[in-house]
Amino acid sequence: MFRVGTSLFCILLATNLWADCAPDYRSDKKSGIFIQDFAISGTSSLSSADLLSIRSKFTGACVDEDTDGLSQLVKYSFQNEGYYQAEVKNIDTHVLDALERPKPINLEAEVVEGHIFKFGEVSFVGNHALQTPALRDSFSLAKGEIFNRNSIGNGLEGVRKLYARNGFGDAAFISEDSADLANFTMNLKLTVQEGPQYHMGKLVILGKQDDIAPRLQTAWGISEGTIFDFGYPREYLKANGELLPSSFTENDLQIIRNCPEASVTVTLILQESALASQPPPRAVSCEESPDKNQ
């Protein structure tokens, strides 16, 4: 009886451990695989401590059951250590229990790490409203520091947020990285398509909430006609959540763009029933500009 109970306890414990994915990269949280152990071969310059550091980032993680996706994740982990040209030569998964969800596996990868690369230059093309020094400040990596993929990603996200906070909600970016093999540096070029700079139009509150609407209007911090900060609405909802109905969600704050006029109408929907009698304005794309229809 004790042995049966112990076995059952071990099974339950293992199931709970596999369910606690850290981190969790799955697109579908009800499927995927759980990496119980990770073995790396093929490297020539990494110490045991270096390999253990990389392995620890995978052990306990849950990922999609996709070999290509796994290879990318392994490659990215080496790039975060400076191995910009790391190549995953082979990857194998060994399923430990096919009935578990997510399925526990042992992961094996053969990796040729290559040379350590450093971060080189960042160049910007197409930026007119924001100057290069301000954009460069979004990247924490200084020239000559060891390349780190996550830092580059954070820098690109920082540039996007900087544009969004300055009214460029339609800004698009194309990043191109290149290797200087003579100096083992990685250079980055970011091409920017700024689009229109939006300004604040009207704040429209839908729903008969007479005691709340004036307070919400007063709390709104962007004056009509000023540059619209696309990061502000989330801050506004967080600061004024106690004024909103319990049924209110982020989807009930709508940012409606009129591209030809470069203006934004912000709509707060306090009652869904109000949409029948007072629908929010329609978004207008730049393709619908009267100038383009002539």
N, C-alpha and C positions, 0 to 999 in steps of 0.2 A: 504494500500500500504506500509506503514511504517513497519507494522508487518511482511508482507511477506518478505520485503527486509532484515529485521533484522534476520529472521529465516534463510534465505539463507546465510547471512553473518556468522551466527553461524556454519552452516554446513560446509562452506568452511574453517573457522578457525579451526574447529575440525579436518577436513581432513588434513590440513597442519600440525597441531600439531602431529597427529598420524604418519605422514610421517617423522617427524624429530626424528628419533630414536636415543636415546643417553643413553646407548650404543646400538649397533646393533649386535646381536649374530646370525642373520639369515644366513643360507647357501644359500637361494634363496631370494634375495632382493625384489622380486615381490610378495612374499607371507608372511606367518607368522602371528604373533599376536603382538599387541601393548599393553603393560601393563599400564593401566590407573591408577590402584590402587592396592595395595598389603597389605593384612591382614595376620598377623602371630598369631597363637595360639599354646598352648601346652608348651611353655617355662616356666621355673620356676625361673631362676636366672637373666635373662636379665632385665635391667631397660627400661623404656619407651624410654629414649634417645638412648639406645643400639638398640632397635628394630627399632626406627625411622631411625637410621643410615643404617641398613640393608635394610629396605624398600625403602629408597631413592635411593639405587643403582639399584633397579628394576623399580621404577616408571619412566615411559618415555622410557623404553627399549623395543626393538623389539626382539622377539625370534621365533624359529621354533615352529610350532604347534605340539609339541611332549611332552607328559606328562613326560616320562622318562628323556628327556633332561632338562625339567624345574626342575624336582626334583634334578638333578645333580647340576644345577646352584644354586639352593637354598642351597643345602648342601655345595657347595664350598664357598658360601658367609659366612656361619657360620664358616667354617674352616679357613677363612681369619681373623676371630676374635678370633681364638685359640681353637674353639670347634671341635677338630680333629675327635671325634666320633659322631658328630651330625647326627641324623637320621630323615629323612623326613617321617613321618608316613602316611600323606595323603596330596594330593594336588588337588585343584579344580579350574577350570577356568569358568568364567561366561561371555559369549559373550554379548557385549552391542549392537553391530550392525554387523550382519552377512554379510552385503553387502559391508562393507568397506574393503580396502586392504592397509595395514594389518588390520586385525580385532581387534578392541579395546576390551579389556577384563578387568575384575577385577579378581585378582589372590588371592586365599586363600591357606595357607599352615599350616599344623600342624607339629610342629618340636619339638623333644626332643633334647635339645642341649648337655646335658652331662656336663662333667668337662672341665675346661680350661686345655689345654695341653701346655707344653713347648718343645722347640726344644732340642734334646739331642745330640747324636753323629752322625757324618757322617763317614762312612768307605768306602774305595775304594778297589776293587778287580780287578786284571788284568792290572793295570796301571804300565807300565815299563818306558816309555819315559818321562812321566811327573810325578813329585813327588807329594805325598799326600798334603803337605802344600800349593802348588800352586793351586791344585784343590779345596782345602777347602776354599781358599780365594775367590772363585767364589760365595760362599754363604754369603749373607749379614747377615743372622741370626746367632747370637752367641749362644753358648750353654747356656741354661737357659732362653733365651728370649721366649716370647709367640709365639706359632706355628702360621705360616701364610702360607697358601697354595701357594699364588702367589709368595712369596719370595722363596719358594722351587723350584717352576717352573722356576723362573728367575735364580736361582743357577744352575739348570740342563742345562739351555740354555747357561749359562756362561761357563760351562765345555765343552759343545759341541763346542762353538766358540774358546775356548782356544786350543782344539785339532786341529780344522780346520786351525787356524792361524799358527800352527806348522807342517802343511803338512799332517795331518791325516784326509784326506777327506772322508775316508771310515769308520771312527770310529763309532762303535755302542755301545749303552748303555742300560743297564737294571737296572731300579731303583726298590727297594723294601723298603717299609716303614713298621715299626712295632711299636706297642704301648707297652710301659713299664707301665702297669697299677698300679704298686706299687708306682711309682713316677710321674705318669701322664706326661710322656715325650714321644715324638715321635722320633724314631731313623731311620736313612736312610742308606741303603747300595746301592752303585752304582758299578755295574760290568761293566768293560770296555773291549771291544774288539777293540784294537787299529788299526789293519790292517797295511798296508804299510805306510811309511812316504814318500810322494811324493816330487819330486824335479822338478824344472823348466826345461822344454825342450826348444822347439822353440816357438817364437811368429810369427804366420803366418798371413799376412794381404792379404785378397783376394779382388780384384777389382782394376782397373787401376785408382788410385788416387795418381799420382806421386808427387803432391805437399803436400799431407797429410801423406802418408805412412811413410816417414822418420821421421816426427815429432812425429807420434804415436809410432814408434819404440824407439825413443830417450826418450819419456816420460814414457815408461814402466819401472817400478822400480824393477823388480825381475830378477836378472842375471841368465843366463843359468847355471844349475848345483846346484843352491842354493835351500834351502827348500822352497817349494811353500806355500804361504799364500792364503788359499781359500777365505779369506775375502777381499783380495786386489782388485780383478777385479771390484767389485762394486765401490770401492773408486776411481779406475782408470777412470771408465766411468764418474763418477761425476766430477772429476777434469779436464777431457779432452773432455767434451761434445761438446764444441764449435768447435772442430776439426772434429767431426763426421758428416756424412750426415744427413739431417733432417729425412730421412726414417729409420735411425738406431735405433734399439731397444735392450734391454738387451739380447734378444734371439740371436742377431747377434754376441755376444761374446760367444764362445763355449769353454768349458774346457773339453778337450778330454784326458782321463786317459788311460795309459798303465800300468796296475797293475803289471804284471810280472817284468817290468823294473822300477816300482815306479816312473814314469815320467809323466809330463803333457805337452801337446801341447795346447797353447791358440791360437784360431783362431778368427780374427776380419773379419767379412763379410761386406765389404763396398758396394758391389754390388752383388745382388742375381744372376745375369747372370754369374758371375765368377765361380759359383759352377759347371757349366756344364763342363768347361775345366780344372778346378783345384779343385776337391772335397777335403774336409778336411780329414785328416787321420781318420782311424777307431779306435774306443775305443777297448781296449783289456782287458778282465777280467782276474782275476787270474786263473779261471778255464781253460783258454785257454793257460796257461803256458806250454811251451814245456816239462818241467820236469814232468808234470802231464799226458802227453800223451805218455810217455814211459812205 
